[in-house]
Amino acid sequence: MDFEKLQHFKTVASTENMTQASKLLHITQPALSLSVSRLEKQLGLVLFDRIGKSVRLNPAGKAFLRYAEQILMLYDDARHELEQHRNQHVSRLVLGITSFVATQNAIRSYQTSHPQVILKQRQLYAPDIISTLKKRNVELAISNIEATDPEIESCELLRQRLQLAVPRTHRFAQLESIDLFEARDEGFICMPEGHADRVFFDWFCRQAGFEQKVVFEYFQSQMLETVAAGIGLSLAVNYPKKNARYADRIAFIPITNPDLPRIVWIQRYKGMTLSGTAKEFIEYLMWYCSEYLPED
């Protein structure tokens, strides 16, 4: 097994399409298919269900993806560490992320204005946030789940209002607002179990008085496309600029009950002394979130 095969596997898993993945990786589709097949043979397990031109992770593939991501991140960390020895003036910050969309504009802005900082982002699953911080594998974490551990400090970055995303053809599409309990019998599209958004969405629906019936588990980048296709409904933050392309296919309905915000936190382990770079990063994100994010 090598890092190239793992990267091929991860890209196919995220796109669920061999043609698209091969373009992103700049290799031919047959070469990519062969690489994935060799990885499966090496592991002794099939990782994908093949459905026409599409591929989807099966249970074994979902389990392996988490380890593949960690291996690739550790490999990148090692390369960055060596690079830092060659460039002593360069600062480095490792950041854990559970929800990418909420703060990516802020993070990109920070990177643009601080080119001397090597910023590494790691995707974290909800059960791993506290242990990853305590093990010092990341210096900071951005999450929509407030830590209950007294050794973890959570600082509020922003508050967001969830809306119900429905296809334009759905009977709810003309509503100006909705009590979420009215959607208790609907099928929901959601992130896979373990993702922080899934944990929060499950909790949010319980506050409305029901357990959401998940009919499709999908990655965040494709959830709204799945709603537009009429497969189900989804809880979502409506970013006007990002979601403008869905205006004729999806209606975003404000939720009146439960009247609860989704809070995005920046978190740190109290037992770890923050670097100057981490302190500066927190200050920058606090400023950016107060000035710009409501319009993103």
N, C-alpha and C positions, 0 to 999 in steps of 0.2 A: 504494500500500500504506500502511495506517495501523496505529497501535498497537492499535486496537480489533479489527481483523481478526486480527492476530497473537494477541491474547488469546483470541479466539473459537476460533481454530485450536488453540491450546495446551490449552484446556479440553476440546474435543472429543477431542483426542488422549489426554488423561489419563483421560477417562471412557469413551471408545469407545461413547458412546451420545448421540444428539442430544437426546433428551428430557431426560435427566439433565443434560446440559451446559446446555441452555436454562434449566433451573430454577436452576442455579448462577449463571448470568449474568443472570438476571432479564429475559430477552427471550423472544419467542415462538419456537417451533421453526422455523416457516417463515423468520423473519428470520435465524435462525442458519444455516440451510441456505443461504440466499441469500448471506450473508456469506462462508461457506466456499467456495461456488461461485465467487464473484467473486475471491477470493484465488487459487483454482486457475487461473481464467482469466487473471489478471494474471501468474501465474508460467508459464503455458503447460504445466502438468503437473497430473495428478490426484494428490492427496496421500493419499487414502483408498480402500480397497476397501470398497464397500458390501455388507453381508451382512444382508439383512432390515432390522431396525431398528437393527442394530449397524453400526459403522464401525471399521475397523482401519487403522492407518498402513501404507502400502505402502513399499517401499524409498526412494522419493523423499520420502515424508512423514517417514520416520525421519531422513533426512539433513537435511531442512529444519527439523525440530523443534529440533535442537541450535542452529541459528542464530537461530530465533525466540526461544528461551529466552534466549540471550545478548543479543539486541536489547532484549527486555523488561526484562531485569535492568539493562542500561545505562541505559535510560529511567528506571527506578525510582531508580537511583543518582543520576542527574542531578536528579531531583525532590527526593530526600533532601538532596543537596548544597545546593540552593537553600533548602530548608527550614532547613537548619542555619545559613545566613547570617541567617535571620530569627530563629533561636533559638540564640544563641551559647552558652547554658548547656547545651545538649543535646549529649551525647556520641554518637559513631557508631562502629559496629564492623561490618565486612563479613567474613562467615564463609563459607568454602567447605565444602560437605557432600557426601560421597559416599554415606553410608548414613544415611537420615533416622530410621529407627525407633529405632536404638540409643540415641540421646541426646536425642530430642525432649522427653521429660519434663524432663530436666535443663535444656534450653534454655528451655522454657516457664517453669520455676521461676525461672530467672535473670531473664527478662523481667518477671515479676510483681514480683520484689523490686527490680528496677532500672528503674523506668518512665522514668527520664531518659535511658536509653540506647536509641538507635535501632539495632536489630540487624537487619542485612540478611543473609539466607541465600541462597547461590548453590549450585545443584546442579553438582557437578563430575564429569566422567567420568575414569576412571582415568588415561588418557594425559595429561590436562591438569593434574593436581594440581601437579606441580613447576613447570611453566612459569607457571601462574597465580599461585603464591606468589612466584616470582622477579620477575614483572612487577608485583607489588604490587597486583594487582587484588583480592586478598583479604589480610587481615592474618593470619588463621589458617585452618587447614583441619582438618576432622575426617574421618578416613579409616580403613578397615580394612586398608590397604596401607602397610607401613612403607617410608619413603623410603630409597632407597639412595644418593641424592645427598648428598655430604658437606656441602653448603651448606644442607640442610634438617634441622632438628632435630625429632625425633619423641619425644613424651612419652606414655607409656602411660596411657590413661584407664580402661579396663576390659577384662576377659577374659570371653568368652562361649563356651559349649559348643554346638556345632551338634548338631541332632537330625535324624533322617529323618522327614519328614512324609508319611504315607501315608493313603489313604482307609480308613475303618473296615472296608470290605469286602475290603481287600487281604490277601493271604496273610501279609504281614509284621505285620499289625496286632496280633496277639496276642503278639509277641515282647517280652521285657523289655529287650533290647539287641540290637545288630547290628554285625557287621563289615561296613563299607560295601562291601567287595568283593562281598558276596552280592548287591548291587543292581546289579552291573555291566551286566546285560542289560536293566535297566528303563529306561523313558523318563522323563526329568527335565524339570521346569518350572523355568525360570531367567530371570533378568533378561537383557535384550538385551546383545550384545557391547559392550564399552566401559565398562559399569558396574563399579564396584569390587567389588560382590558377585559379579558373574559371573566376574571375574578370580580372586577368592579361591575361589569354588566349583569352578572348573575346576582350580585348583591343588590344592585339598583332595582331589578325586577322584583326581588323579594320585598323590597320596601313598597312596591306597588301592589303587592299581595298575591304574587304568583311566581312560579318557576318558569323561566323562558324555555320554550320548546325549540331547541336548536335543530334545524333541518340541514344546515350546511356549515361546516367548519372551514374557514378560509383565511389566508393571510391578509393582513390589513390593507395592503395595496390593491387587492382585488375585490374587497367586500362590496363597495358601491357598484362596481360593474355587475356583480351578482344580483344586487337589488334591482338594478336597471333591467336585468334580464327577466325579472319577474319571479325569481326563485323563492324570495322571502323578504322579510323586513329586517331592519337593523337599527340599533342605537348608534348614533354618530354625533360628532361635533360638526356643525356646518361651517366650514371655512369658505366664505363667499368667493374668494379668488380661486382657490384650489378646486372648488366644486362647481364652478360656473359651467363647465362642460357637461354637467348632468342636468342642467336647468330644464330641458325638455323631456327628460326621462325619469327624474326623481323629484318627489316633493319632500321637503324637510319640514316636519311639523313640530312646533314647540310643545314641550311636555309640561303640563301644569301640575301633575301629581305622579310621582313624588317630586316635590320642589326642592331638589338637592343638587348642588354643583358637583362636577368632577374636579377635584383639586389635584394639581400637579405639584409634586414636592421635589426639592433637591435635598439629598440625604448624605450624611457622613457618619463614620464611626468615631465616637467621642474619644476612644483610646488611641486614635491616630492623629498626630500633629499635622495639620494641613500645611501644604507647601504654599509659598507665595503665589505660585501660578494658580493653585486651586482657589485661594481666597479671591484673587483677581477675577477668575472665571465666575465665581458666585456673584460677585458685585456686578459684573457685566450682564449676566443673565437676569438678575433682579431688575436692572435698569431697562434692559431691552423688553422684558415681559410687561413692564408697566407702561412703556411708550408705544410699542408696536404690535404686539401679538393679537390684541382684540381685532385688528383689521386684517390679519393674515388669512 
